[in-house]
Amino acid sequence: MLPLTIAPDVAHALKTGGAVVALESTIITHGMPYPQNVEVAAQVEDDIRAAGAVPATMAVIDGVLHIGLEADQLQALGQAKNVAKISRADMPACIATGGTGATTVAATMIAARMAGISVFGTGGIGGVHKGAETSFDISADLMELAQTPVTVVAAGAKAILDLPKTLEVLETQGVPVIAYGQDSFPAFWSATSDLAAPLRMDSAKEIARAHKMRASLGLPGGQLVANPVPLEAEISGAEMAPVIAQAQKEGDEQAILGKAVTPFLLARIFELTHGRSLETNIALVLNNARLAAAIASALAVE
């Protein structure tokens, strides 16, 4: 039997047809230092509640998959050491061995599907890494979007990635990529890019209807909703490009590979922008949480 527990407020919302938003936990364990990580996680949950939905932060704790965390669990996770970063490949092993792991986008989508949660708010998805034509480094997030029926709200893919190739893989896998309120595909820290978004929708209600229509047609997979960071919080693409290039050059010189690439690049970009990248990251995560709550609410009444 699967060791799984659902927080009481999440269970009540699911039973009564209320709006629920899934949240990942790697932002807590791998994204920020303590206590800022816990403070931001709590603010995200508060914003979702204020928007009329129930937050469900996912994590594996001592071999139990938690659908929703209590305040004391958030605190403990925020201070825990050597927490695994789990995706589709290692999630079962973490549970089976009694481990503790923070869920990535892919693992959070899996947990959301198991609980019957249709909407997930995050920062940015993973994608095709630069140089993937030789390294084959492509995030499991893209394949998860192709097979797991969850609408994921993100500020696009992380701008350290090869965004054109990421969009190509999503298209090949049949994943709808919907820009919210604009025609340009957002680039994480930057509200726009020179890439056109495949689709555009201007309301949470439209996105909710598209989610339901996909299910009605019997199509597998979810949707990616690319929600631009608020303009007052963005760092322009022109400013970010040389910063990202320098961080990637240093990563190549230090032979940073595999799962270590993204944390290294994000940490180095934080240093090079004197902390501005993290401030923007926080702003976009909160913005995505609010849109995710609106979509979940629209689904609940459709």
Backbone torsions as a table, in degrees:
resi	resn	phi	psi	omega
1	MET	NA	137.7	-178.0
2	LEU	-70.2	124.8	175.0
3	PRO	-75.7	98.3	-175.5
4	LEU	-138.1	138.8	176.4
5	THR	-134.2	140.0	-179.4
6	ILE	-113.3	128.1	180.0
7	ALA	-59.3	145.5	-174.4
8	PRO	-55.4	-42.9	-178.5
9	ASP	-68.3	-34.1	176.9
10	VAL	-68.9	-45.2	179.6
11	ALA	-59.7	-41.4	-179.8
12	HIS	-64.4	-44.3	179.9
13	ALA	-63.1	-42.2	179.9
14	LEU	-65.5	-39.4	-178.7
15	LYS	-67.9	-34.9	-174.9
16	THR	-98.2	5.4	178.9
17	GLY	78.1	23.5	179.3
18	GLY	-79.0	172.0	-179.8
19	ALA	-83.6	130.1	179.1
20	VAL	-131.2	139.9	177.5
21	VAL	-121.2	122.6	175.5
22	ALA	-76.3	146.6	178.0
23	LEU	-134.6	144.5	177.2
24	GLU	-83.7	169.7	179.0
25	SER	-119.6	-3.1	177.6
26	THR	-66.1	-25.4	176.6
27	ILE	-63.9	-27.2	179.6
28	ILE	-79.1	-44.9	-172.7
29	THR	-90.7	-28.9	-173.5
30	HIS	-123.9	-5.7	-172.5
31	GLY	-98.1	-29.6	-173.7
32	MET	-148.4	158.8	176.2
33	PRO	-78.6	158.2	173.3
34	TYR	-77.7	140.2	7.1
35	PRO	-94.9	2.1	-177.4
36	GLN	-59.5	-35.3	-179.0
37	ASN	-61.1	-43.9	-179.9
38	VAL	-70.7	-39.0	179.2
39	GLU	-61.7	-43.8	179.8
40	VAL	-68.1	-43.3	178.7
41	ALA	-59.0	-41.4	179.0
42	ALA	-67.3	-37.8	179.1
43	GLN	-66.5	-40.3	176.5
44	VAL	-58.8	-46.9	179.8
45	GLU	-63.6	-40.9	179.3
46	ASP	-62.8	-40.7	179.8
47	ASP	-64.9	-37.0	178.5
48	ILE	-67.1	-42.5	178.0
49	ARG	-63.6	-41.4	179.8
50	ALA	-62.7	-27.3	179.8
51	ALA	-88.2	4.9	173.8
52	GLY	93.4	14.4	179.1
53	ALA	-123.0	171.5	179.8
54	VAL	-110.0	126.2	178.4
55	PRO	-79.8	144.4	177.5
56	ALA	-133.4	89.3	177.7
57	THR	-76.7	131.5	-175.6
58	MET	-100.7	141.8	173.5
59	ALA	-166.1	155.2	170.4
60	VAL	-101.3	122.0	-179.4
61	ILE	-124.9	117.1	-179.7
62	ASP	51.2	42.7	174.8
63	GLY	82.5	7.0	179.4
64	VAL	-115.4	128.5	176.7
65	LEU	-81.2	118.7	-178.2
66	HIS	-101.3	126.2	173.2
67	ILE	-102.2	88.8	-173.2
68	GLY	100.3	133.4	-179.6
69	LEU	-118.2	144.7	172.8
70	GLU	-80.3	165.1	-176.5
71	ALA	-57.9	-40.6	-179.1
72	ASP	-69.8	-30.1	177.1
73	GLN	-71.5	-38.7	174.6
74	LEU	-59.6	-44.1	179.1
75	GLN	-61.0	-46.9	-178.5
76	ALA	-64.5	-42.7	-180.0
77	LEU	-64.8	-37.1	-179.5
78	GLY	-66.0	-22.2	-179.1
79	GLN	-106.3	-5.5	-176.5
80	ALA	-68.6	148.9	179.3
81	LYS	-106.8	152.5	174.8
82	ASN	55.5	40.1	176.0
83	VAL	-78.2	131.6	179.7
84	ALA	-70.1	149.6	174.3
85	LYS	-104.4	106.3	-167.5
86	ILE	-107.0	143.2	176.2
87	SER	-129.0	-166.0	-177.4
88	ARG	-56.7	-40.1	-174.1
89	ALA	-68.1	-38.6	-172.9
90	ASP	-111.0	-0.9	178.5
91	MET	-60.3	-47.6	179.6
92	PRO	-61.5	-39.9	-179.4
93	ALA	-64.7	-39.5	179.4
94	CYS	-61.7	-44.0	179.3
95	ILE	-67.4	-45.3	-175.4
96	ALA	-64.2	-30.7	-177.4
97	THR	-96.8	7.9	177.8
98	GLY	72.7	25.7	-176.3
99	GLY	-83.9	177.7	174.5
100	THR	-119.1	128.2	-176.3
101	GLY	-144.4	143.0	175.3
102	ALA	-92.9	138.5	-175.2
103	THR	-84.9	132.6	170.8
104	THR	-80.3	-175.3	176.3
105	VAL	-57.2	-48.7	-177.2
106	ALA	-61.8	-47.4	-178.5
107	ALA	-66.1	-36.2	178.2
108	THR	-66.1	-39.2	176.5
109	MET	-61.6	-41.4	179.2
110	ILE	-62.5	-46.6	-179.8
111	ALA	-63.9	-39.7	179.3
112	ALA	-63.0	-45.0	178.8
113	ARG	-59.5	-43.1	-178.9
114	MET	-62.0	-34.3	-177.9
115	ALA	-87.7	-11.5	-177.0
116	GLY	85.0	28.9	178.8
117	ILE	-100.9	130.0	-171.4
118	SER	-100.1	-13.1	-174.0
119	VAL	-129.1	139.9	-175.6
120	PHE	-137.1	125.6	176.6
121	GLY	-106.8	131.1	-178.5
122	THR	-142.6	-171.5	177.8
123	GLY	-86.4	-72.9	176.3
124	GLY	-143.2	148.6	178.4
125	ILE	-82.5	163.5	169.1
126	GLY	-78.6	173.9	-178.4
127	GLY	-166.4	-147.6	-179.5
128	VAL	-86.9	120.7	179.1
129	HIS	-76.2	150.3	176.2
130	LYS	-61.8	136.4	-175.5
131	GLY	84.9	10.3	-177.5
132	ALA	-63.7	-19.7	178.9
133	GLU	-64.0	-19.6	175.0
134	THR	-113.4	-31.6	-177.9
135	SER	-89.5	-21.0	-174.5
136	PHE	58.5	28.6	-177.9
137	ASP	-84.9	96.6	-179.7
138	ILE	-128.7	128.1	-176.9
139	SER	-63.5	143.1	174.5
140	ALA	-65.8	-15.7	179.1
141	ASP	-56.9	-37.8	-175.8
142	LEU	-67.5	-42.3	178.9
143	MET	-70.1	-31.4	178.0
144	GLU	-66.7	-40.9	176.8
145	LEU	-60.7	-30.4	-178.2
146	ALA	-75.9	-17.4	-173.9
147	GLN	-127.4	-14.2	-175.0
148	THR	-112.2	123.0	-169.6
149	PRO	-79.3	68.5	178.5
150	VAL	-128.1	134.9	173.2
151	THR	-84.1	120.5	-175.9
152	VAL	-106.8	122.7	178.3
153	VAL	-100.9	118.5	-178.0
154	ALA	-144.8	164.0	176.8
155	ALA	-86.3	48.1	-174.6
156	GLY	80.8	-160.5	173.0
157	ALA	-92.5	155.9	180.0
158	LYS	-58.0	135.1	-171.8
159	ALA	-71.5	-5.7	174.7
160	ILE	-76.2	-8.3	-175.6
161	LEU	-92.1	174.4	172.2
162	ASP	-85.9	97.0	-173.2
163	LEU	-67.5	-42.3	177.2
164	PRO	-58.8	-43.1	179.1
165	LYS	-67.9	-35.5	177.2
166	THR	-61.0	-45.2	177.9
167	LEU	-64.3	-36.9	178.7
168	GLU	-63.8	-43.1	179.1
169	VAL	-65.2	-41.8	178.1
170	LEU	-61.5	-40.4	177.8
171	GLU	-64.1	-45.3	-179.9
172	THR	-60.0	-36.6	-178.8
173	GLN	-83.8	-0.6	176.9
174	GLY	75.9	26.8	-178.7
175	VAL	-91.8	122.1	175.1
176	PRO	-66.0	130.7	175.8
177	VAL	-115.0	110.5	-171.7
178	ILE	-112.8	114.1	173.0
179	ALA	-80.0	134.4	-178.6
180	TYR	-91.5	112.8	172.9
181	GLY	75.4	12.1	177.8
182	GLN	-157.8	166.4	-178.9
183	ASP	-94.3	-15.0	-178.2
184	SER	-91.0	144.2	174.3
185	PHE	-77.3	120.1	-178.7
186	PRO	-67.9	154.2	-176.1
187	ALA	-119.6	54.4	173.4
188	PHE	61.9	-94.5	-179.6
189	TRP	-67.8	-19.9	-178.1
190	SER	-111.2	137.4	-175.2
191	ALA	-68.1	-28.5	-177.5
192	THR	-132.6	167.1	172.9
193	SER	-142.3	-178.6	176.5
194	ASP	-88.8	12.8	179.4
195	LEU	-101.1	131.9	176.4
196	ALA	-77.7	138.3	175.5
197	ALA	-75.2	139.3	178.9
198	PRO	-60.5	-36.7	-178.5
199	LEU	-136.0	156.9	175.2
200	ARG	-134.6	136.6	171.0
201	MET	-137.4	148.5	-172.1
202	ASP	-114.7	6.6	179.1
203	SER	-149.1	153.3	176.5
204	ALA	-63.2	-33.2	-179.1
205	LYS	-64.9	-41.1	177.3
206	GLU	-62.1	-43.0	-178.6
207	ILE	-65.1	-41.5	178.0
208	ALA	-62.2	-41.3	178.6
209	ARG	-64.3	-39.3	178.6
210	ALA	-64.1	-39.1	177.3
211	HIS	-59.9	-47.1	-178.4
212	LYS	-68.3	-36.5	179.6
213	MET	-66.1	-37.2	177.9
214	ARG	-59.9	-42.7	177.9
215	ALA	-66.4	-40.1	-179.4
216	SER	-63.0	-32.9	178.8
217	LEU	-80.1	-5.5	179.7
218	GLY	74.5	22.5	-179.5
219	LEU	-85.9	137.1	177.8
220	PRO	-75.6	166.6	172.0
221	GLY	88.0	176.2	-176.2
222	GLY	-114.6	-158.5	178.5
223	GLN	-127.9	146.4	170.1
224	LEU	-105.7	118.8	175.2
225	VAL	-100.9	114.1	-177.3
226	ALA	-94.1	104.7	-173.3
227	ASN	-104.5	113.4	-176.0
228	PRO	-65.7	142.2	174.9
229	VAL	-60.1	143.5	176.7
230	PRO	-54.4	137.7	-174.2
231	LEU	-57.0	-35.9	-177.8
232	GLU	-68.7	-14.4	-178.2
233	ALA	-109.6	-7.0	-172.5
234	GLU	-74.5	158.5	166.1
235	ILE	-113.7	125.4	-172.3
236	SER	-62.9	154.1	177.7
237	GLY	-60.3	-36.3	179.4
238	ALA	-63.8	-36.4	179.2
239	GLU	-76.1	-35.7	-176.0
240	MET	-77.9	-30.0	-173.3
241	ALA	-54.6	-51.5	180.0
242	PRO	-67.9	-29.1	177.6
243	VAL	-66.3	-47.4	179.3
244	ILE	-63.0	-41.7	-179.8
245	ALA	-60.9	-42.3	180.0
246	GLN	-66.3	-43.5	179.6
247	ALA	-62.5	-40.5	179.2
248	GLN	-68.0	-38.0	177.7
249	LYS	-61.6	-43.5	179.8
250	GLU	-67.1	-37.2	177.2
251	GLY	-63.7	-41.2	177.6
252	ASP	-63.8	-42.6	-178.9
253	GLU	-64.4	-31.1	-179.5
254	GLN	-94.0	5.2	178.1
255	ALA	55.2	44.2	175.4
256	ILE	-75.9	127.4	-173.4
257	LEU	-134.0	163.0	171.1
258	GLY	60.0	-137.3	-176.3
259	LYS	-64.8	-16.4	-178.7
260	ALA	-79.0	-14.2	-173.6
261	VAL	-63.9	-54.8	-175.2
262	THR	-61.7	-48.4	178.3
263	PRO	-59.6	-38.1	179.3
264	PHE	-63.8	-48.2	-177.6
265	LEU	-63.5	-43.5	-178.9
266	LEU	-64.8	-38.9	178.8
267	ALA	-66.7	-40.8	-178.9
268	ARG	-69.8	-38.2	177.5
269	ILE	-64.9	-37.7	174.8
270	PHE	-56.5	-45.3	-179.5
271	GLU	-66.6	-44.1	-176.3
272	LEU	-69.6	-26.4	178.6
273	THR	-97.9	7.3	179.6
274	HIS	55.7	40.5	175.0
275	GLY	89.6	-8.7	-177.4
276	ARG	-64.9	-34.4	-178.5
277	SER	-62.0	-37.3	178.8
278	LEU	-70.3	-39.0	177.5
279	GLU	-60.5	-42.0	178.0
280	THR	-67.0	-39.8	178.6
281	ASN	-59.3	-43.9	179.5
282	ILE	-63.3	-43.6	-179.3
283	ALA	-61.6	-41.5	-177.4
284	LEU	-74.1	-33.6	177.0
285	VAL	-63.4	-43.8	178.4
286	LEU	-64.8	-41.2	178.4
287	ASN	-62.4	-41.6	178.9
288	ASN	-67.4	-37.0	179.3
289	ALA	-62.6	-40.8	-179.2
290	ARG	-66.9	-40.8	177.6
291	LEU	-67.7	-40.2	177.8
292	ALA	-59.1	-40.4	178.3
293	ALA	-64.3	-38.7	178.4
294	ALA	-65.5	-40.4	179.0
295	ILE	-66.7	-43.9	179.2
296	ALA	-61.9	-39.3	178.0
297	SER	-65.4	-39.8	177.9
298	ALA	-65.2	-38.8	177.9
299	LEU	-64.9	-35.4	-176.4
300	ALA	-67.7	-24.3	-178.0
301	VAL	-106.0	-7.2	-178.5
302	GLU	-67.8	NA	NA
